[in-house]
Amino acid sequence: MTPQFDNSYARLPDRFFARTNPTPVGNPGLIAVNAGLARELGLDTDWLTSSDGIAALAGNAVPDGAEPLSQAYAGHQFGGWVPQLGDGRAVLLGEVIDSNGIRRDIQLKGSGRTPFSRGGDGRAWIGPVIREYVMSEAMHALGIPTTRALAAVTTGEVIHRERALPGAVLTRVASSHIRVGTFQYFAARKDVEALQALAHHVIQRHYPDAASALELLEHVIARQAKLIAHWASVGFIHGVMNTDNAHIAGETIDYGPCAFMDEYHPDTVYSSIDQFGRYAYSNQPNIAVWNMAQLATALLPLIDEDMDTAVEKATQAVHRFPDIFHTAWLDLFRAKIGLTGAETGDKALIDGLLTRMATVKADFTNTFRALAEGRGAQAFPDAVAFESWAPDWQARLSRETGDPQALMRATNPAVIPRNHRVEEVIEAALGDDFAPFHSLNSVLATPFELRPKNGAYANPPKPEQVVHQTFCGT
């Protein structure tokens, strides 16, 4: 069964995109097909893994009903305004309605040059494709809103970056690929008609309860705030929170130099291009507020005819972000330490744990998992640090009902895509060995379970395995 397309974005005015066919590759080969996701989309895995399916996944054939296009958008990149970005190495094949009645985009990433490539080759080498596949599927398994990976293929071609590298294409699935930067693109051009059409499209697609542009803004702010709180709860650092990477429906998108923390520290940065820590772990909520302010600015002409009134309404909406974020953050971290009720001292209790973790360089994931398994002291390099916090925690737990351990086991993953594991998988893939990739994906599919044979995947890196920097791959 080939995809049954219904392409609503392609029905928007032509200035929203450029009609762009993927560029065929030399000798495509299958790395992986996500069978579970394929079933959700109503796709036959036998077709996807056939020569016809692989040709479609590589961009060598366009399925019937697809209307390939590259989307236009702008964005602030590390705070600097770029009036035109767009899909420089991605082609949206089209949209399907999944088994739950939800509209989903199917996009090829690394599929060749587009009118927005800005001199780039439009291709991806195998490292970023493997990283995004692993990371996005791990995030989905953790219950965090994200784009998904349907498939990955090799291209049989060489990609030139710092050195010659094997090429690959990722098939990405999302509820849409609309970004804050999409609104900015039309706002910068003072194209109010296009802004209105885009807002109408997004409301219909993502926020049918929104009755106005202001309510649209409020919905987007709420989803972004909750998303960033979820990132914090698992120690995830996106690495490039530019406005063109801020998804309008609150999904994690564009996995570039992203990483999960090993040792906890609030100022942790992995991205090689984030030299000043703009997108550090602890700064992600602040940047999200900044991004939402840029969306609010773009939407001003639709919020109210009087600009002063529009600014006042938009400002009030943006100012609600911190409260939404902190409420979500506190709910998530309460669950991580076994709390279902709310007391005024809970924030201080959680902060006390995090401060101690930072001081003794405790592993973020393993510390919380150890609490769930009743061996908290073992997770601290210095047990005294834990013992100075544990009595207050135990006293707080004594006022809880239910099963705190079960709650913590269901909240704190035993395994995450450790940076050194991801690098091992990429290194093996460079040698045409995809067995480590499949093994890692299998383990990460059930992150809250730790089977004996998978125990090594929970181990933090040895000193010589520590990954200090991650890279974008463009």
N, C-alpha and C positions, 0 to 999 in steps of 0.2 A: 504494500500500500504506500503510494507516494503521498506527500503532504497535500491536504485539501486547503488551499489558501483562500483567505478573505482579507484583502490588503487595504485596510482603512487609511494608513499613513500615505500610501501611494495615491489616495484620492484627494489629498490636500493640495493646495496650489503648488505649481511647479517650483516656486522659489524656496520651498521647504527642503528640497533635495536635488540631487543630480541622478538621472537615470544612468546606472553604471552596472555593466556586466562584470562578474569576476573574471580574472585573467587565468586561462588554463595553465596547468603545470605539467611538468615533463613525465613524471612516473609516480602517480599517487599510490600510497600504501596505507592500510588501516592500522592505526595505533589502538583505538578503543571506540566502542559505541556504548553509550549509557542506556542499557536496555530498559531500566525502570522509567527513565524520563521519556524514552521513545514510546513506551506504552501509554504514558500520560498524554502524549501528543497524538495518539492514534496512529503511530508509525509502525511499520512492520520491520523488526530488526533483521529479518532475512533479506529484505530489500536493502536496508541500510548497509549491510555487510557484503552485498553483492557488488559486482563490478559497476553496475549502474548507480547503486547507492554511493559507492566510494567516489565515483566521478562527480556526483552532485555535491558531496561533502568537500571535495577538493576545488570545486569551482569549474570543473571541466565540462559540466553539463548543467543547464538550468532546468529545474523540474517544471512540469506543466503547471500553470497557474501562478508561478512566481513572477514578481515584478521587481527585479533587482534595482536597488538604489543606494546611494550614499547620502546620509543625512547632513544637513547644514547646521552648524552651531558655532557659537563663539565661547569665550570663557576667560576667567582670570586664572592664570597659571603662576603659582607662587606669588599671588597678589598683583601680578602684572597683567594688564588688559591686552587681550588679543582679539581683535574684532571678527576674525574669521578663522575657524579651525575646521570642524567637520570630520567626517569619517575618512581618515587618510589611508587606512589599510583595512577597511571593513565594508562589507556589502550586506545590506538587509535584503534577504531573499523575499521575505513576505511574512504574513501572519497566519496562524492557525488557531482554531478554537479547541482547547484541550478537553479531556474527559470530564473536567469539572466545570466546563462552560466558560473558562477564562481565556481571554485572548492572549496569545504569546507570540513574540517575535522570534524568527529564526534568522540568525546572522552568521555570515562567514567572516572570520577575523584572520587577517593575513592573506587575503585573497587577491592582492595586487593593487596597482595604482588606481586612484580615483581623482576627480577634479580637486579634491581637498588634500592631496598628498604633500603639497608644499615641497616638492623636490625629493621626497622619500620614495623608496622602492615599493611601498605598500605591502611588504611581505613580513612574515614573522619567522624567526628561527625556532627550533624545537624547544628551547628552554622556557621562554615565556608561555608557550602553548601548554606545556606540561605543568608549569606552575599554576596557571589560571584554572586548568582542569582540576588539579588536586585541591587548590584553595577554595574554589567556588563550591565544589561538591562537599568538601569538609564543612564549610559554613552552612550549607543546606542541612547536613546531618545534625548540626548543632542547633538547628531551629532558627537561624538568623536569616532575615530576608536577603536574597542574593540572586544574581544571574546564575544560570546553570550551564553546565557543559554537556552537550548532546554527543559530541564526537570529536576525535582528533585524528588527523591524517598527516602522513609525511608527504612531501611533494616531489622527492627525487631531484630536487634542485639545491644549489648552494646559495646561501644568504651571506652577504658580506657585512659584518659588523667589525668588531676589533680584529676578528679573524674569520676565515671561511667556516660556515656552520650549516648544518642541514636544515632545510626549510620545513615548515609545517603549517597547517591551517586548523583553527579551532572553530567548531560550530557551537555558537553561543545562543542560549535561549533566555529571554527576559519578558517580563510583563509589558515592557516597551523599552526603547532606547532613548527616551526623551530626558533631557538633562536641564539643569538650571541654565546652562549655557545656550540651550535651544531658545529659551525666552529672551536671553540677553542678545542673541543674534538679531532678532527682529526689533527689540527695543532700541538697540544702537542705531538701527536704520530708520527709527521713527515710523515703523510700519505697523500702525495700530490695527489695521485690518488683519494682518497676519497674526499679530498678538492675540486678537480676539478669536480667530479661527483655531489657533493653537490651544488657547485656554479652553475653548468649547470641546475640542478633541480630548484634551486631558481629563476634563470633568466627566465626559461621557465614558471614557475608558477606565479611569482610575478612581474618580471621586463623584459618583452619581448623586450623592447627597449634598454636594456643594451647589449652592444657588447663585453664587457670584464669584468674581475674581478674588475678593477678600476671603471668602470662605475656602476657596481653593488654596490660597496662601496659608491659611490656618491649618488646613489638612496636611499640606506638605511639611510645614514646620513640625507638626506633631509626629509625623512618621520619621522625619530625620532625627529628631530628638531621641526617639525610642531606638532607632537604629544605632546611633552612636553609643547609647547606653549598653546595648547588646555587645557592641565591639569591646567596650571597656570590660564587660563581665567575663570575657574569654581572653583578654590580653592581646587583642588584635590591633595592629597598626596598619592603616591603609597605605600610608606613604606618600600619596599624591592626591590630596583632597581639593583639587582645583574645582572650580564651579562647573567645568565641562565633565567632571567625574562625579557630580552630585546628582543622583537619580531622582527624578521628579516623583516617583512612587515609593521612595524609601528603600530601594534595593541596594545592596553592595554591588558596585560595578567597577570595571576596569582595574583588574588585579595586576598591578605592575610590580613595583618594589615592595610589596606588602610582606608582612611577617607576623608571627605570633611570638610574644615575648617568652624567653626562657627565664632568666633571672628578672625579678620584678624591680623596676625603677620607673617612677612616673615620667622621667625625662627621656625615656628610651626612644631612639631613632635608629632605623635600619637603612632607609633609602639613601642610596649613594648621591642622589641629586638634592637631598634636603640638607644642605650644609649648615643651616642655622636653626634647625629644629622647629620650623614652622608647623610641621605636621607630626610632632612628637606625640606619644601616647596621651599625655595629660592635656595636650593642647587641642585635641580633636573636637571637644565640645565647643571651644571658642571659635575654631575655624568653621564649624557647622553653623554657628550663629552668624558669622560673617557671610557665609555663602547664602544663608536665608535672607540676609539684608540685601544681597545683590538680586535675588529673586524678587523681593519686595519692590526694589527700585524699578525693575523691568516691568512689573505689573501695575505701577502707579497710574498709567493712563486708563486702565480698566477698572480701577478701584473707585475713583470718583472724578467727576469732571473738574472739580476745584482741586488744584494741586496741593494746597495747604491741607485740606481735609484728607486727601489721599495719603499724604505723608504721615499725618497723625494716626490714621487708621492702620497703615502698614507698620508704623513704628510700634504701636501697641501690640500688634500680632507678633512681631519679631521678639519683643521683650518678654513674651510668654515662654519662649524656648527654654530658658534656664530652669524654670519651675517644672516644665514637662520632663526635661532631661533628668533633673535631680530626683523627681518622683520615680521615674523608671529605673534609674541607677540604684536607688535605695531599695526598691522592690527586688531587683535582681541580686544585689549583694546580700540582702537579708536572706534570701533563699540559699545563697552560697554558704552561709554559715548556719543554716537550719532553722531560720526564723520565718514564721508565717504571719504573726501578729506584728503590730507596730508600737514601739515605745520611743520616747523622745531621745533616749540615749543611744539608739541604734547606730546613728551616723558616727558618733564618737567611737563606739565599739569597733566598727568596721575600719575607720581611719586608724585606730590603734593597731589593728592587725597589719594593715598595709604599710604603716610606718615602720613597724618591726621587720616586715619582709624586705623592705628596701634597705634597711640598715644592715641586715645580715646576708643580703643577696639571695634570698630564698627563691626557689623556682615558683613562678606564679601558678601554673596549672597543677603541679604536684602538691603544692601546699594546700590548696583548697580540696583536692581529691583526698589528701591524707586526713583532713578534718572529717570528711565523709566516712572514712574507713576507721576512725577512732585511733589514729596514730599521728596526731598533729605534731607532736614534738619531734618525730623522726624526720619531718620535712624541713626543719630549720637547721641550718649549719650550726647555729648556737641555740641549744635547747632552752637556755635561760630566757631568751627572748620570748619564746612561746609560753613558757611557764609564768612569765610576768603578765601575760594577757589572758591565759586560759581560765583563771578563777572567775573573772568578770563574765566571760563567755558562758561558762557553765551555770553561773547564777542566772544569766539571761535565759538560757535554754530551759532551766527549771520552771520557768513561767509559761512555757510553750505546751501546747497539746499536740497530739499526733505523733509522727515518727520523724524527728529531725534528720536522722541518718539516711532514711529513704529519700527525703527531700534533697539532701545534699548529694546523694549518689545520682539522682536524676537531674541535677543542676550543674554539677562540676564534672567536666569530661575527664576521662582517664587518659585519653590520647588526643593530640592535636597534630596538625602538620608541622612538626618541628622543622626549623630551618635547615638543620644539617641533614635531615631525612629527605627533604625536598631537593637539596643540592645533590645528594647521592643518587636520587632517581633521575635527575637531569643528566648527571654525568654518565650513568648507565645508558640512558637513551641516546646520548651522543655516540655510543658504541653499538647502537642498534639492539640494545637489550632492554626490553620493556617489562620484564618480569618484576623488577622492584617497583615500578610504577603501579602495576596491577595489584601487587601485594599491599602497598601503602593505601591505595584507594579502598581495598577490601577492609582493612583495619579501621580506616577513618569513617566508613559507612555506619559504624555502630560505636560512636565515640564515648558513650557512657558505660560501655562494657569493656572489660579487660580480661580476655581469655589468656590462659597460661602461655600458650604458644606465641602470643602477641606482646608479651610483657616488655620486650626490648624496645618497642615503639613508644613506651611511656618514659623511657629514660632520658634525662636531659643530656645534652652533648658533653663529651669529655672536653677538657681544655683545648685539645688540638682540633676538635670538631666544631668549635663555636663559630658561628657565622656572624660577622660584625657588620656586613653591608649586604644589601640586596639591590638588584638592578632592574631597570625598567624593561630593557630589551629592544627598544625602538632604535 
